[in-house]
Amino acid sequence: MQAYTLITGASSGIGAAIARRLGADRTVILGCRDAAKVSDEGRHLVWTHDLRDVEGISASLGSFLEQKQATVDCFVHSAGVVKVMPARLNDFAAVQEVMNVNVLSAFQVVATLLKKHNKGVLKNLLFISSTYSIKGVKGQAAYSASKGALDAMMQSLAVELAPAVRVNSVLPGGVRTPMSERAFTDPKHLEKMKEEYLLRFGEVDDIVNAVEFLLSEKAGWITGQRFVVDGGQTAH
């Protein structure tokens, strides 16, 4: 059976950039909600599932892999949602959506990839987290909590699955994507960001480079790590 790299959030932002880069050298499964937003270019596969539906992931992904006679050796979880809310206005449904997409869906995908159909194939797990998991930000309690949980899950999985599977997370700083566009168009926030970054604002390729490295054999002795890529933002 053909082994693929599964990428969630592959229809936009960082996930789409990761899919384009990795798809040049390997076969990938593009995970997204809307197949019309991605191009499989013939040799890749598209798995459509709304990750807000956490309970349906195992059946959906499991049947998809069996139908396509595919296995997964690398999984990159790039799907994510942001809900900016002051703590006093936190809405349970909104918080649940953030947790479902950002962390619980990843947990279910990993569980599915460890089952019989894919047993012994998985080699790499990589989660796209955020520097918000290690620094406090107003209005981002739900998002920060989801990314912190993702990093904690990463560390435990690294211990549990070693030495067969390497598990790491990438913590991007400010990178301009459709999801973060609002922050880059707010002059006041933009000025504050300029003071925080020691080098420059991040570009999507900065994150893709880190992903490509961590999935390669050059990172063969790295597991259980939070890989911060933030232009020095969290250094001070």
N, C-alpha and C positions, 0 to 999 in steps of 0.2 A: 504494500500500500504506500501511496505517496505521503510524505511527511510535509506539513505546512507550518508556517508561522502565523498564528492567529493574532489579529490586532483589533481591539474594540475601539469604537470612536473613530473609525477609519474614513468617515465621510467629510470631516472638516478639521481645521486647526492642526494641532500637533499630530494627532492620529493620522490625518491624511498625509502629512509630510513624512511620517515614519513609514507609512504604507508605500509611498512612492519610492523612497530610498531603498527599503528592504526588498521591495518587489522587483527591483532591477536585477538582483542577484539570487533571489530565492522565490519559491512559490509561497503565496500568502493567502490567508482567509481574511477577507475584509468584513469585519463585524460592524453592522450599522442598523439603524431603524428603517431607513429608506434606501432600497437598492438602486433607485433612480439617481441617487447622489454620488454613486461610485462607478468606476469603470473597471471591469475585471480583465480587460485586454486579453481575453482568451484563456490564458494559462492559470489565472487565479480564480478563487472561489469567493462567493458572497454569501455570508450568513446574516439573515435579517431577523432581528429580535429586539424588542423594546426592553432595555435593561431595567426599566422601572418594574417590570414583571419578573421579579426575582424568582418566584416559585416556579415559573415556567422555563427557566434557563436550562436546567438539566435535561429535561425531555427534548426541548428544542435543539440544543447543541448535540446531544447524544444521537438523536435520529438523523440530524444533518450529516454528522461524520460517518455514520453507518451507510447512509444513502449514497454519499459521495465516495465511499471507500477511502476515506482520508484519515490521517492521524495528525497529531500536533506535537511538534518537538519544542517549539518556543511560543510563549504567550506574552503579549504586551498589552496591558490594560491601560488604555489611554482615554477611555470614555469618562466624561465627567460633567457635572452640572454645578452651577453656582447660584445660591440664593442669598442675596445681601439683605440681612434682617437684624435690626437691633434686638437684643435679647428679650426685651419686654413685648416685642411683636412676633416672636417666633411662633410659627404656625406648625402644628404637628404634621400635617400632610406635606408641607413643604420640606420640613426637616427629614421626613421619611423618604421623600423622593431623592434628596441629596445622599442620604445613607445608602439607599438601594442602588443607585447608579454608580456612586463613587467607590463603595467598598463591598457591600453585600453581594453585588453581581459578580465581582472578581472572585469572591469566596466560592460562589456556586460554579463558576467556570472552572476554577482550579479543581474542585471536588469532582467535576465531570471528567476532567482530563486525567484524573488519577484512577479512574475506573477501568474495568476489564478491557474495553475496546482499545484504549490508548495506553494500556499498562506497559511500562518499560520504555516508552518512547520519549516522554517529556524530559527535556534537558535544561530549560531556562524559563524562569518566570521573571517578568520585569513590570513593575507598577509605576505609572506616572503619577507622582504625588505632588507636593507643592511645598515651598518654604513656609507656607502658612501653617504647616503641621508642626513647625518648631519656633514660630514667632507669633505673638498676639497681634490681632488686627480687628479693629472695631467693625461690628456688623457681620463678621465672618465666623461666628461661633460654630454654626452647623457645618460649613465647608471645612474649617480647620479641624473639627472633630472627626469628620469623615477621612481626611487625609492622615491625621494622626493614627486613626484606627488601621488605615491601610498600611502604614509603615510598621505598626506593631504586629500586624498579621504577617507582613513580609519577614520580619525577624524570626518569628516562631516557625514559619514554613521553612526558612533556611536551615534551622536546626533539625526539624522533623524530616526533611527530604534529602539532606546531605548523605552521601556525597553524589548521589545520582543527579540531583537537580540543583542548579544555582539559582538563588532568589535575591533580587535587589530592587531598590526603588530609586527613581530619579526625581529630585526636588527642584523644579524650575523656579527661577525668580520671575520677574516681570517680562513676559514675552507677549508680543502683540498678536492676538488671535481673535477670531470672531467672539469668543467667550469673554475676552478681556478688553475688547475694543472701547467699552465705556470708560475704563480707567485712563486710557490713553487720549481721550478726547476731553477730559476734565482738566482745564488749565491749572487749577489749584493742586489737584492730585499729581499732575504731571511734574510740577515744580518740586513737590515733595520727593517724588521718585528720583529726580535728577540728583538730589542731595544724598540719596541712599546708595546709589550704585557707584562703586569705585571705578568701574571700567566703562560700561555703556549699558544701554538697554539690551535685553536679550533678543535674539532672532530665533525663529523656529529651528533653523539648521543647527544652532548651538545645542539644542535638546536632542535633535536627531543624531548628531555626532556622538553624544553620550550614550544613546540607546544602541547605536551600531557598535560602539566599543564594548559595552557591557554584554552584548550578545555574542561577541567574538571570542575566539580562543585567547586573544591577548588579555582578556579579563578572566582567564581560567582559574585564578586563585582569589577571586573576589566573590563573596557571597554574604548575605545578611547585612548589607550596607545601604545607608542613605547617601546617595550620590548627589551632592548639592551642586547645581549649575546656576549661579545667580549673579555673576559679575561682581562678587564681593558684597552683595547686599547684607548678608547675615554676618559679615565679619566685624561689624561694629554696631 
